[in-house]
Amino acid sequence: MSEDLSGWLAGVLGQAPDELAVYRRALTHGSQGAANYERLEFLGDRVLGLTLAEWLYQRFPDEPEGKLSRRFNALVTGQMCAEVAREIGAPRHLKLGKQARDDGAADSDNVLGDVMEALIGATFLDQGFDAAKALVRRLWDSRIDAQAAAPKHPKSALQEWAAANNRRTPDYVLLDRSGPGHAPRFRVKAEIAKLAEAEGEGSSKQEAETAAAAALLAVLQK
């Protein structure tokens, strides 16, 4: 296991890790005990945020704060972090309790997003800020390039559509919450009264509202 983990990390980091224990902790879910990834996630979230904020500031020197914020917010979502975690093969190295494993935690956006941030935090502790920064830049590079323009958040875009078309402000209704505590699923309805409605799902209420807003926009813009 250690050799497998060490080899995988060397491929992800671009160099061999110095201290495997901190990465093991970054990959350990709370269902395994007290020494889990939560504190490392807290640290990694800040490293990720600072790295991306600096990068966007340099990459788009003519954009105002509002556009930079929209780019930033799209790049640091739990779903985006989970996507990166899957891309590097993190799920097969997770340490999960039986119940969490049976509940599908290894494919949960919530869990994988947290783990990705924890791995960034572990890299910061093990190899320093420059190494953590280089990791983020390498893993997020294609995602920044994919943003041809600063993305507009679906809820903001829907509200602007409603205002421009003299309609009421969109409403969001929580329809359902299901799943275990570590991998919840939310279903939300977005509606503009007497006009149209659409539903969306996500691993948080905010994510479900965003999905519902995007779905309703698609209906209104047909």
C-alpha positions as YAML, in Angstrom:
chain: A
units: angstrom
residues:
- id: 1
  name: MET
  ca: [0.00, 0.00, 0.00]
- id: 2
  name: SER
  ca: [2.77, 2.45, 0.93]
- id: 3
  name: GLU
  ca: [4.70, 1.76, -2.27]
- id: 4
  name: ASP
  ca: [1.53, 2.07, -4.32]
- id: 5
  name: LEU
  ca: [0.61, 5.33, -2.58]
- id: 6
  name: SER
  ca: [4.14, 6.69, -2.84]
- id: 7
  name: GLY
  ca: [4.32, 5.91, -6.56]
- id: 8
  name: TRP
  ca: [0.93, 7.45, -7.23]
- id: 9
  name: LEU
  ca: [1.82, 10.60, -5.30]
- id: 10
  name: ALA
  ca: [5.13, 10.93, -7.13]
- id: 11
  name: GLY
  ca: [3.19, 10.93, -10.39]
- id: 12
  name: VAL
  ca: [0.66, 13.47, -9.14]
- id: 13
  name: LEU
  ca: [3.19, 15.79, -7.48]
- id: 14
  name: GLY
  ca: [5.95, 15.46, -10.06]
- id: 15
  name: GLN
  ca: [8.37, 14.36, -7.30]
- id: 16
  name: ALA
  ca: [8.48, 11.83, -4.48]
- id: 17
  name: PRO
  ca: [6.70, 12.85, -1.26]
- id: 18
  name: ASP
  ca: [8.86, 13.31, 1.82]
- id: 19
  name: GLU
  ca: [6.28, 12.38, 4.46]
- id: 20
  name: LEU
  ca: [3.63, 9.83, 3.49]
- id: 21
  name: ALA
  ca: [1.70, 10.13, 6.76]
- id: 22
  name: VAL
  ca: [0.27, 13.57, 5.95]
- id: 23
  name: TYR
  ca: [-1.02, 12.31, 2.59]
- id: 24
  name: ARG
  ca: [-2.54, 9.23, 4.21]
- id: 25
  name: ARG
  ca: [-4.43, 11.55, 6.51]
- id: 26
  name: ALA
  ca: [-5.57, 13.64, 3.53]
- id: 27
  name: LEU
  ca: [-7.09, 10.48, 2.06]
- id: 28
  name: THR
  ca: [-8.75, 9.29, 5.28]
- id: 29
  name: HIS
  ca: [-12.48, 9.86, 5.70]
- id: 30
  name: GLY
  ca: [-14.01, 10.66, 9.09]
- id: 31
  name: SER
  ca: [-15.64, 7.22, 9.14]
- id: 32
  name: GLN
  ca: [-12.15, 5.79, 9.75]
- id: 33
  name: GLY
  ca: [-11.56, 7.69, 12.98]
- id: 34
  name: ALA
  ca: [-10.36, 11.01, 14.39]
- id: 35
  name: ALA
  ca: [-7.22, 11.45, 12.22]
- id: 36
  name: ASN
  ca: [-9.02, 12.38, 9.02]
- id: 37
  name: TYR
  ca: [-8.76, 14.96, 6.26]
- id: 38
  name: GLU
  ca: [-10.88, 17.75, 7.73]
- id: 39
  name: ARG
  ca: [-8.11, 19.98, 9.11]
- id: 40
  name: LEU
  ca: [-6.03, 19.49, 5.96]
- id: 41
  name: GLU
  ca: [-9.08, 20.39, 3.87]
- id: 42
  name: PHE
  ca: [-9.34, 23.69, 5.76]
- id: 43
  name: LEU
  ca: [-5.70, 24.45, 4.98]
- id: 44
  name: GLY
  ca: [-5.83, 23.29, 1.37]
- id: 45
  name: ASP
  ca: [-8.91, 25.39, 0.66]
- id: 46
  name: ARG
  ca: [-6.93, 28.52, 1.56]
- id: 47
  name: VAL
  ca: [-3.90, 27.47, -0.49]
- id: 48
  name: LEU
  ca: [-6.13, 26.75, -3.49]
- id: 49
  name: GLY
  ca: [-7.93, 30.08, -3.12]
- id: 50
  name: LEU
  ca: [-4.77, 32.16, -2.87]
- id: 51
  name: THR
  ca: [-3.10, 30.35, -5.76]
- id: 52
  name: LEU
  ca: [-6.06, 30.79, -8.09]
- id: 53
  name: ALA
  ca: [-6.67, 34.41, -7.05]
- id: 54
  name: GLU
  ca: [-3.06, 35.34, -7.81]
- id: 55
  name: TRP
  ca: [-3.12, 33.36, -11.07]
- id: 56
  name: LEU
  ca: [-6.33, 34.97, -12.33]
- id: 57
  name: TYR
  ca: [-5.07, 38.42, -11.35]
- id: 58
  name: GLN
  ca: [-1.97, 37.84, -13.50]
- id: 59
  name: ARG
  ca: [-3.69, 35.99, -16.34]
- id: 60
  name: PHE
  ca: [-6.45, 38.54, -16.95]
- id: 61
  name: PRO
  ca: [-4.86, 41.95, -16.21]
- id: 62
  name: ASP
  ca: [-7.64, 43.98, -17.84]
- id: 63
  name: GLU
  ca: [-10.63, 42.35, -16.15]
- id: 64
  name: PRO
  ca: [-12.47, 44.08, -13.28]
- id: 65
  name: GLU
  ca: [-13.00, 42.48, -9.90]
- id: 66
  name: GLY
  ca: [-16.49, 41.24, -10.77]
- id: 67
  name: LYS
  ca: [-15.33, 39.14, -13.72]
- id: 68
  name: LEU
  ca: [-12.34, 37.80, -11.80]
- id: 69
  name: SER
  ca: [-14.68, 36.76, -8.99]
- id: 70
  name: ARG
  ca: [-16.94, 34.89, -11.40]
- id: 71
  name: ARG
  ca: [-13.96, 33.04, -12.83]
- id: 72
  name: PHE
  ca: [-12.69, 32.25, -9.34]
- id: 73
  name: ASN
  ca: [-16.04, 31.01, -8.03]
- id: 74
  name: ALA
  ca: [-16.41, 28.62, -10.96]
- id: 75
  name: LEU
  ca: [-12.94, 27.15, -10.35]
- id: 76
  name: VAL
  ca: [-13.19, 26.45, -6.61]
- id: 77
  name: THR
  ca: [-16.55, 24.67, -6.40]
- id: 78
  name: GLY
  ca: [-16.70, 21.31, -4.67]
- id: 79
  name: GLN
  ca: [-17.80, 19.79, -7.95]
- id: 80
  name: MET
  ca: [-14.71, 21.16, -9.72]
- id: 81
  name: CYS
  ca: [-12.40, 19.90, -6.97]
- id: 82
  name: ALA
  ca: [-14.08, 16.48, -7.14]
- id: 83
  name: GLU
  ca: [-13.58, 16.42, -10.91]
- id: 84
  name: VAL
  ca: [-9.86, 17.03, -10.41]
- id: 85
  name: ALA
  ca: [-9.70, 14.33, -7.71]
- id: 86
  name: ARG
  ca: [-11.23, 11.79, -10.08]
- id: 87
  name: GLU
  ca: [-8.89, 12.84, -12.86]
- id: 88
  name: ILE
  ca: [-5.79, 12.11, -10.79]
- id: 89
  name: GLY
  ca: [-7.16, 8.79, -9.48]
- id: 90
  name: ALA
  ca: [-7.74, 9.77, -5.85]
- id: 91
  name: PRO
  ca: [-10.83, 7.54, -5.30]
- id: 92
  name: ARG
  ca: [-8.87, 4.29, -5.32]
- id: 93
  name: HIS
  ca: [-6.61, 5.55, -2.51]
- id: 94
  name: LEU
  ca: [-9.38, 6.67, -0.14]
- id: 95
  name: LYS
  ca: [-9.59, 5.10, 3.31]
- id: 96
  name: LEU
  ca: [-13.27, 4.71, 4.16]
- id: 97
  name: GLY
  ca: [-15.25, 2.98, 6.87]
- id: 98
  name: LYS
  ca: [-17.52, 0.17, 5.74]
- id: 99
  name: GLN
  ca: [-20.74, 2.16, 5.98]
- id: 100
  name: ALA
  ca: [-19.28, 5.12, 4.07]
- id: 101
  name: ARG
  ca: [-17.94, 2.76, 1.43]
- id: 102
  name: ASP
  ca: [-21.32, 1.01, 1.11]
- id: 103
  name: ASP
  ca: [-23.02, 4.42, 0.84]
- id: 104
  name: GLY
  ca: [-20.86, 5.35, -2.18]
- id: 105
  name: ALA
  ca: [-18.60, 7.90, -0.50]
- id: 106
  name: ALA
  ca: [-15.79, 7.07, -2.94]
- id: 107
  name: ASP
  ca: [-17.84, 8.72, -5.71]
- id: 108
  name: SER
  ca: [-19.33, 11.56, -3.67]
- id: 109
  name: ASP
  ca: [-18.59, 15.08, -4.92]
- id: 110
  name: ASN
  ca: [-18.64, 16.25, -1.31]
- id: 111
  name: VAL
  ca: [-16.04, 13.73, -0.19]
- id: 112
  name: LEU
  ca: [-13.81, 13.96, -3.27]
- id: 113
  name: GLY
  ca: [-13.89, 17.75, -3.29]
- id: 114
  name: ASP
  ca: [-12.79, 17.80, 0.34]
- id: 115
  name: VAL
  ca: [-10.08, 15.21, -0.33]
- id: 116
  name: MET
  ca: [-8.65, 17.23, -3.20]
- id: 117
  name: GLU
  ca: [-8.35, 20.27, -0.97]
- id: 118
  name: ALA
  ca: [-6.80, 18.10, 1.75]
- id: 119
  name: LEU
  ca: [-4.20, 16.80, -0.70]
- id: 120
  name: ILE
  ca: [-3.29, 20.39, -1.57]
- id: 121
  name: GLY
  ca: [-2.96, 21.11, 2.15]
- id: 122
  name: ALA
  ca: [-0.80, 18.02, 2.62]
- id: 123
  name: THR
  ca: [1.47, 19.11, -0.23]
- id: 124
  name: PHE
  ca: [1.82, 22.53, 1.38]
- id: 125
  name: LEU
  ca: [2.90, 20.97, 4.69]
- id: 126
  name: ASP
  ca: [5.16, 18.37, 3.12]
- id: 127
  name: GLN
  ca: [6.86, 20.35, 0.36]
- id: 128
  name: GLY
  ca: [6.02, 24.00, 0.89]
- id: 129
  name: PHE
  ca: [3.87, 26.63, -0.79]
- id: 130
  name: ASP
  ca: [5.75, 26.65, -4.11]
- id: 131
  name: ALA
  ca: [5.14, 22.93, -4.60]
- id: 132
  name: ALA
  ca: [1.46, 23.25, -3.64]
- id: 133
  name: LYS
  ca: [1.09, 26.23, -5.96]
- id: 134
  name: ALA
  ca: [2.73, 24.30, -8.82]
- id: 135
  name: LEU
  ca: [0.35, 21.37, -8.21]
- id: 136
  name: VAL
  ca: [-2.72, 23.60, -8.40]
- id: 137
  name: ARG
  ca: [-1.48, 25.35, -11.53]
- id: 138
  name: ARG
  ca: [-0.81, 22.05, -13.27]
- id: 139
  name: LEU
  ca: [-4.15, 20.46, -12.34]
- id: 140
  name: TRP
  ca: [-6.28, 23.56, -12.99]
- id: 141
  name: ASP
  ca: [-4.45, 24.86, -16.08]
- id: 142
  name: SER
  ca: [-6.82, 23.40, -18.69]
- id: 143
  name: ARG
  ca: [-9.80, 24.57, -16.66]
- id: 144
  name: ILE
  ca: [-8.67, 28.18, -16.72]
- id: 145
  name: ASP
  ca: [-7.99, 27.92, -20.45]
- id: 146
  name: ALA
  ca: [-11.51, 26.55, -20.94]
- id: 147
  name: GLN
  ca: [-13.00, 29.83, -19.67]
- id: 148
  name: ALA
  ca: [-13.18, 31.82, -22.89]
- id: 149
  name: ALA
  ca: [-15.05, 34.51, -20.98]
- id: 150
  name: ALA
  ca: [-15.78, 35.07, -17.32]
- id: 151
  name: PRO
  ca: [-18.66, 32.68, -16.62]
- id: 152
  name: LYS
  ca: [-21.87, 34.15, -15.28]
- id: 153
  name: HIS
  ca: [-23.41, 32.26, -12.39]
- id: 154
  name: PRO
  ca: [-26.71, 30.65, -13.51]
- id: 155
  name: LYS
  ca: [-28.69, 32.20, -10.62]
- id: 156
  name: SER
  ca: [-27.40, 35.68, -11.52]
- id: 157
  name: ALA
  ca: [-28.12, 35.09, -15.20]
- id: 158
  name: LEU
  ca: [-31.66, 33.91, -14.42]
- id: 159
  name: GLN
  ca: [-32.34, 36.94, -12.25]
- id: 160
  name: GLU
  ca: [-31.05, 39.24, -14.99]
- id: 161
  name: TRP
  ca: [-33.28, 37.48, -17.54]
- id: 162
  name: ALA
  ca: [-36.31, 37.97, -15.30]
- id: 163
  name: ALA
  ca: [-35.57, 41.67, -14.80]
- id: 164
  name: ALA
  ca: [-34.96, 42.24, -18.51]
- id: 165
  name: ASN
  ca: [-38.27, 40.57, -19.38]
- id: 166
  name: ASN
  ca: [-40.31, 42.29, -16.66]
- id: 167
  name: ARG
  ca: [-40.89, 39.07, -14.74]
- id: 168
  name: ARG
  ca: [-40.92, 38.36, -11.03]
- id: 169
  name: THR
  ca: [-37.73, 37.39, -9.24]
- id: 170
  name: PRO
  ca: [-37.11, 33.62, -9.48]
- id: 171
  name: ASP
  ca: [-38.09, 31.49, -6.48]
- id: 172
  name: TYR
  ca: [-36.27, 28.36, -5.27]
- id: 173
  name: VAL
  ca: [-38.09, 25.56, -3.46]
- id: 174
  name: LEU
  ca: [-36.37, 22.64, -1.75]
- id: 175
  name: LEU
  ca: [-38.22, 19.51, -2.92]
- id: 176
  name: ASP
  ca: [-36.18, 16.73, -1.36]
- id: 177
  name: ARG
  ca: [-33.10, 15.90, 0.69]
- id: 178
  name: SER
  ca: [-31.83, 12.35, 0.66]
- id: 179
  name: GLY
  ca: [-28.69, 10.28, 1.15]
- id: 180
  name: PRO
  ca: [-26.33, 9.79, 4.12]
- id: 181
  name: GLY
  ca: [-24.75, 12.68, 5.99]
- id: 182
  name: HIS
  ca: [-21.44, 12.49, 4.13]
- id: 183
  name: ALA
  ca: [-23.07, 12.28, 0.70]
- id: 184
  name: PRO
  ca: [-26.40, 14.16, 0.73]
- id: 185
  name: ARG
  ca: [-28.45, 14.85, -2.37]
- id: 186
  name: PHE
  ca: [-30.74, 17.86, -2.72]
- id: 187
  name: ARG
  ca: [-33.48, 18.43, -5.28]
- id: 188
  name: VAL
  ca: [-34.65, 22.01, -5.85]
- id: 189
  name: LYS
  ca: [-37.25, 23.63, -8.09]
- id: 190
  name: ALA
  ca: [-36.57, 27.03, -9.67]
- id: 191
  name: GLU
  ca: [-39.62, 28.89, -10.92]
- id: 192
  name: ILE
  ca: [-40.76, 32.19, -12.29]
- id: 193
  name: ALA
  ca: [-44.38, 32.50, -11.27]
- id: 194
  name: LYS
  ca: [-46.97, 31.87, -13.99]
- id: 195
  name: LEU
  ca: [-44.26, 31.34, -16.59]
- id: 196
  name: ALA
  ca: [-41.98, 28.30, -16.20]
- id: 197
  name: GLU
  ca: [-40.20, 26.04, -13.75]
- id: 198
  name: ALA
  ca: [-37.38, 23.47, -13.76]
- id: 199
  name: GLU
  ca: [-35.64, 21.18, -11.30]
- id: 200
  name: GLY
  ca: [-32.01, 20.54, -10.45]
- id: 201
  name: GLU
  ca: [-30.03, 18.26, -8.14]
- id: 202
  name: GLY
  ca: [-26.74, 18.60, -6.31]
- id: 203
  name: SER
  ca: [-24.70, 17.55, -3.31]
- id: 204
  name: SER
  ca: [-25.62, 20.81, -1.52]
- id: 205
  name: LYS
  ca: [-28.68, 23.04, -1.57]
- id: 206
  name: GLN
  ca: [-26.65, 25.76, -3.29]
- id: 207
  name: GLU
  ca: [-25.45, 23.35, -5.97]
- id: 208
  name: ALA
  ca: [-29.01, 22.13, -6.57]
- id: 209
  name: GLU
  ca: [-30.29, 25.71, -6.86]
- id: 210
  name: THR
  ca: [-27.56, 26.44, -9.39]
- id: 211
  name: ALA
  ca: [-28.50, 23.37, -11.43]
- id: 212
  name: ALA
  ca: [-32.19, 24.31, -11.30]
- id: 213
  name: ALA
  ca: [-31.43, 27.87, -12.42]
- id: 214
  name: ALA
  ca: [-29.37, 26.57, -15.35]
- id: 215
  name: ALA
  ca: [-32.18, 24.19, -16.33]
- id: 216
  name: LEU
  ca: [-34.79, 26.96, -16.16]
- id: 217
  name: LEU
  ca: [-32.60, 29.28, -18.24]
- id: 218
  name: ALA
  ca: [-32.35, 26.55, -20.87]
- id: 219
  name: VAL
  ca: [-36.15, 26.33, -21.00]
- id: 220
  name: LEU
  ca: [-36.63, 30.11, -21.22]
- id: 221
  name: GLN
  ca: [-33.99, 30.61, -23.90]
- id: 222
  name: LYS
  ca: [-35.29, 27.98, -26.32]
...
